[in-house]
Amino acid sequence: MSRQPLLVIAAGGTGGHMFPAQALAEVMLRKGWRVKLSTDARGARYTGGFPHSVEIEEIASATFARGGLLAKAMVPFRILKGVASAAMQMRSDRPEAVVGFGGYPSIPAMSAAWLLKLPRMIHEQNGVLGRVNRRFAPKVHGVACGTWPTALPDGVEGIHVGNPVRGAVLDRAGAAYISPGDYPMSILVMGGSQGARALSDIVPGAIANLPAEMLRNIRVSHQARAEDHDRVAEFYASHGITADVQPFFHDVPARMSEAQLVISRAGASSVADISVIGRPSILIPLPTAMDDHQNANARGLVEAGGAILMPESLLDITTLSEHIAQVLSNPAGALQMSQAALSVGVPDATENLVSLVEMMTNRE
């Protein structure tokens, strides 16, 4: 009996890296591969949704972006220790391929794969390569891009595959859209793991500012950071608005498919989910995102007419409220936005990425 081929997935840091990694793991397992996830302690917090048969390897990594002088001085040593550990594991349990999704926890496994000359590739979710993927782009056999066009380093060619979405999102792909009207309507508010504060400051007031006849039909699902939870929940309650406020929704695909409107940051995974399910959205890119990559992520949806782009510099209660009312008072326009969002979705992104992995390892 032949040994099952092994895929090592290197990812970590945020859900934006981990969700597409999870999508690839799900399909590769179904195809008979073994899958290991190489991440660090921070990335391991996002592994709850991964299939149980995925082996989780926590390997030391570090970033210069956090900590004091001593912590920064220790970064190279932590990374070297992680690379040595990853290389030892790959020597004893040799993978057929290594795929990196970015984030500093992916550094050890990608470095070890390069040292051992293993088949390797990276997937970049955003319209601009992150720091880690930018470093590895010239050293891999393929660069798969989730957002197109993606700004790439000179001499590096990318392949547009789309952003893999989890199975729970695919199950809702193209779910029938109920246009807004004089009946209960849902708004889903997602701030992402970073930068949810501005949305918690402005969105509740903008919703409360809607015309009374529209507001009586509104229900809100609002993802807010733990430190903002109480004030956001209390604001909605004091204005008589039915709202479910949580730090993290485990059922985002279900809530999104039931929503008439999504208000969200423009993280790559959020944009992919919105376009695969097909919902009108108001996108507020995180202004501190490196190289303004969230603006690049939003471009396709906005240009197709599926989303309204609202820079945070222009974010205020009155303007946002007007945008919300504009969508919810125009059933035909909202339906058109949902169809435009679908037109830029790539529901087969995971299959596209799987095909690249199989080509790289000659296992088509």
C-alpha positions in Angstrom: 0.0 0.0 0.0 1.5 3.3 -1.1 2.2 6.0 1.5 -0.3 8.9 1.5 1.2 12.0 0.0 1.8 14.7 2.6 1.0 18.4 2.2 2.4 21.0 4.6 0.4 24.2 4.9 2.2 27.1 6.4 0.0 29.9 7.7 -0.9 32.0 10.7 -1.5 35.3 12.3 -5.1 36.1 11.3 -8.2 34.5 10.0 -7.4 36.1 6.6 -4.5 33.7 6.3 -6.1 30.7 8.0 -9.5 30.6 6.2 -8.1 29.9 2.7 -5.6 27.5 4.3 -8.5 25.6 5.9 -10.3 25.5 2.5 -7.3 23.9 0.9 -6.9 21.4 3.7 -10.5 20.3 3.4 -10.2 19.4 -0.3 -6.8 17.8 -0.1 -7.9 15.5 2.7 -10.9 14.4 0.5 -8.4 13.7 -2.2 -6.5 11.2 0.0 -3.6 13.5 1.1 -2.3 13.8 4.7 -2.3 17.5 5.8 -0.1 19.2 8.4 -0.6 22.8 9.4 2.6 24.6 10.4 1.9 27.6 12.5 2.8 29.2 15.8 0.9 29.6 19.1 -0.9 32.7 17.8 -2.0 31.0 14.6 -3.1 27.9 16.5 -5.9 29.9 18.0 -7.6 30.0 14.5 -7.5 26.2 14.0 -10.8 25.4 15.5 -12.5 25.1 12.1 -9.9 22.8 10.6 -10.8 19.1 10.1 -9.7 17.0 13.0 -7.4 14.9 10.8 -5.2 17.9 10.1 -2.0 17.6 12.2 -1.2 20.9 13.9 2.5 21.6 14.3 3.3 24.6 16.5 6.7 25.9 15.5 8.4 29.0 17.0 8.3 32.2 14.9 8.4 35.9 15.6 7.9 39.3 14.1 9.8 42.6 14.4 6.5 44.4 14.5 5.8 43.7 18.2 7.5 43.9 21.5 10.3 45.9 23.0 14.0 46.0 22.1 14.8 42.7 23.8 11.9 41.0 22.1 13.1 42.4 18.7 16.7 41.3 19.4 15.4 37.7 20.0 13.4 37.6 16.7 16.2 36.1 14.5 17.0 33.5 17.1 13.4 32.4 17.4 13.0 32.2 13.7 16.2 30.2 13.2 15.1 27.8 15.9 11.7 27.5 14.1 13.4 26.9 10.7 15.7 24.2 12.2 12.7 22.5 13.9 10.7 22.6 10.6 13.6 21.2 8.6 14.1 18.3 11.0 10.4 17.4 10.8 10.4 17.6 7.0 13.5 15.4 6.8 11.8 12.7 8.9 8.3 13.1 7.3 9.0 14.4 3.8 6.1 16.4 2.3 5.3 16.2 -1.4 4.5 20.0 -1.3 4.6 23.0 1.0 2.1 25.8 0.5 2.4 29.1 2.4 -0.4 31.5 3.0 1.5 34.3 4.5 1.9 35.7 8.0 5.1 35.5 10.0 4.2 32.0 11.4 4.7 30.7 7.9 8.4 31.7 7.8 9.9 28.6 9.4 8.1 26.0 7.1 8.7 28.0 3.9 12.4 28.6 4.8 12.8 24.9 5.5 11.1 23.9 2.2 13.5 26.3 0.3 16.5 24.8 2.1 15.4 21.2 1.4 14.5 22.1 -2.2 10.9 20.8 -1.8 8.1 21.7 -4.2 6.7 24.9 -2.8 4.3 27.7 -3.6 2.6 30.6 -1.9 -1.0 31.9 -2.0 -1.5 35.7 -1.5 -5.0 36.7 -0.5 -4.7 40.4 -0.9 -4.2 42.7 -3.9 -0.7 43.6 -2.6 1.8 40.9 -1.4 2.3 40.8 2.3 5.8 41.1 3.8 6.4 37.4 4.2 5.0 36.4 0.8 7.0 39.2 -0.9 10.2 37.7 0.6 9.4 34.2 -0.6 7.8 35.1 -4.0 11.1 34.8 -5.9 12.0 31.5 -4.1 8.9 29.4 -4.9 7.7 27.4 -7.8 4.4 29.3 -8.1 2.6 32.4 -6.8 -1.2 31.9 -6.6 -3.1 35.2 -6.3 -6.5 35.6 -4.7 -7.2 39.1 -5.8 -6.6 40.2 -9.3 -4.7 42.2 -10.4 -2.1 41.7 -7.7 0.9 43.9 -7.4 3.9 41.6 -7.7 7.7 42.1 -7.4 9.7 42.5 -10.6 10.3 39.2 -12.4 7.6 37.3 -10.5 4.6 36.1 -12.4 1.3 35.3 -10.6 -1.5 32.9 -11.4 -5.0 34.2 -10.6 -6.9 31.4 -8.7 -9.2 33.4 -6.5 -9.5 33.2 -2.7 -10.5 29.8 -1.4 -13.5 30.0 0.9 -14.5 27.5 3.6 -17.0 24.7 2.8 -19.6 26.5 4.9 -19.4 29.5 2.6 -19.5 27.3 -0.6 -22.6 25.6 0.8 -24.3 29.1 0.6 -22.7 30.1 -2.8 -25.3 32.1 -4.8 -28.0 31.6 -2.1 -31.2 33.3 -3.3 -31.2 37.0 -2.3 -34.4 38.5 -0.7 -34.5 42.1 -1.8 -35.2 44.7 0.9 -38.8 45.6 1.5 -41.4 46.3 4.2 -40.6 43.2 6.2 -37.8 42.1 8.5 -34.4 42.9 7.1 -30.9 41.9 8.3 -27.7 43.9 8.3 -24.4 42.1 9.0 -21.5 44.2 10.4 -18.0 42.7 10.3 -14.9 44.5 11.5 -12.3 41.8 11.2 -9.8 40.9 13.8 -8.2 44.3 13.6 -9.8 47.7 13.2 -13.3 46.9 14.3 -13.3 49.9 16.6 -14.2 52.5 14.0 -17.2 50.4 12.8 -18.4 50.1 16.4 -18.1 53.9 16.8 -20.0 54.8 13.7 -22.2 52.0 12.4 -24.7 51.8 15.3 -25.4 55.5 15.1 -25.8 55.3 11.3 -28.4 52.5 11.6 -30.2 54.4 14.4 -30.3 57.4 12.1 -32.4 55.5 9.4 -36.0 56.6 8.7 -38.3 55.2 11.4 -40.4 53.2 8.9 -37.2 51.4 7.7 -35.7 51.1 11.1 -38.6 49.1 12.6 -37.8 46.3 10.2 -34.1 46.2 10.9 -32.2 43.4 12.7 -28.5 43.7 13.2 -25.7 41.1 13.6 -22.7 43.2 14.7 -19.2 41.7 15.2 -17.5 43.9 17.8 -14.3 43.6 19.8 -14.7 42.3 23.4 -13.8 45.7 24.8 -16.5 47.4 22.7 -19.2 44.8 23.2 -21.1 46.3 26.1 -21.3 49.9 24.8 -22.4 48.7 21.3 -25.0 46.3 22.7 -26.3 49.0 25.0 -26.5 51.5 22.2 -28.7 49.3 20.0 -30.9 48.3 23.0 -31.4 51.9 24.0 -32.6 52.8 20.5 -34.9 49.8 20.3 -32.9 48.0 17.6 -32.8 44.2 17.7 -29.1 43.4 17.6 -26.9 40.4 18.2 -23.5 41.7 19.2 -20.6 39.2 19.5 -16.8 39.3 19.3 -16.8 36.5 16.7 -19.5 34.9 14.7 -19.0 31.2 14.1 -21.9 31.1 11.6 -20.9 34.1 9.3 -22.0 32.2 6.1 -25.5 31.7 7.5 -25.8 35.3 8.7 -24.5 36.6 5.4 -26.8 34.6 3.3 -29.8 36.0 5.3 -28.6 39.6 5.1 -30.0 42.3 2.9 -26.8 44.3 3.4 -23.2 43.6 4.6 -21.1 46.4 6.2 -17.5 45.3 6.4 -13.8 45.9 6.3 -12.3 44.8 2.9 -10.2 41.9 4.2 -9.5 39.4 1.5 -11.6 36.6 3.1 -14.5 38.9 3.8 -14.6 40.2 0.2 -14.4 36.6 -1.1 -17.3 35.5 1.1 -19.4 38.4 0.1 -18.8 37.8 -3.6 -19.3 34.0 -3.5 -22.5 34.3 -1.5 -23.5 37.4 -3.5 -24.6 40.2 -1.2 -24.7 44.0 -1.5 -22.1 45.6 0.7 -20.6 48.8 2.0 -16.8 48.3 2.3 -14.7 50.4 4.6 -11.1 49.6 4.0 -8.8 49.5 7.0 -6.6 52.6 6.5 -3.7 51.1 8.4 -3.6 48.0 6.3 0.0 47.6 4.9 0.4 49.1 1.4 -3.3 50.0 1.5 -4.1 46.4 0.4 -7.7 46.5 1.5 -8.5 49.2 -1.1 -7.0 46.9 -3.7 -9.1 44.0 -2.3 -12.3 46.0 -2.7 -11.6 47.2 -6.2 -13.2 44.3 -8.1 -16.4 44.4 -6.1 -16.8 48.1 -6.3 -16.0 48.4 -10.1 -18.5 45.6 -10.8 -21.2 47.6 -8.9 -21.6 45.1 -6.1 -20.3 47.3 -3.3 -20.1 50.9 -2.2 -16.6 52.0 -1.1 -16.4 54.3 1.9 -13.0 55.5 3.0 -12.6 55.7 6.7 -11.5 59.3 6.3 -15.1 60.1 5.1 -16.8 57.8 7.6 -19.5 59.6 9.6 -22.9 58.8 10.9 -24.9 60.9 8.4 -23.1 59.7 5.2 -23.1 56.1 6.2 -26.7 56.2 7.1 -27.5 57.7 3.7 -25.6 54.8 2.0 -27.5 52.2 4.0 -30.8 53.8 3.2 -29.9 54.0 -0.5 -29.5 50.2 -0.6 -32.4 49.3 1.6 -34.9 51.6 -0.1 -34.1 50.3 -3.6 -35.1 46.6 -4.0 -34.2 46.5 -7.7 -30.9 48.2 -7.1 -30.0 45.9 -4.2 -30.8 42.8 -6.3 -28.6 44.2 -9.0 -25.8 44.7 -6.5 -26.1 41.1 -5.3 -25.8 39.9 -8.8 -22.8 42.1 -9.5 -21.1 40.7 -6.4 -21.7 37.2 -7.7 -20.2 38.1 -11.0 -16.8 38.6 -9.4 -16.9 35.7 -7.1 -14.6 32.7 -7.7 -16.4 29.7 -6.0 -13.9 27.3 -7.6 -10.9 29.0 -6.2 -10.0 26.1 -3.9 -10.2 23.7 -6.9 -7.9 26.0 -8.9 -5.4 26.0 -6.1 -5.6 22.2 -5.7 -4.9 21.9 -9.4 -1.7 24.0 -9.1 -0.5 21.8 -6.1 -1.1 18.7 -8.1 0.6 20.1 -11.2 3.6 21.1 -9.0 3.9 17.6 -7.7 2.9 15.8 -10.9 -0.1 14.1 -9.2 -2.8 15.3 -11.6 
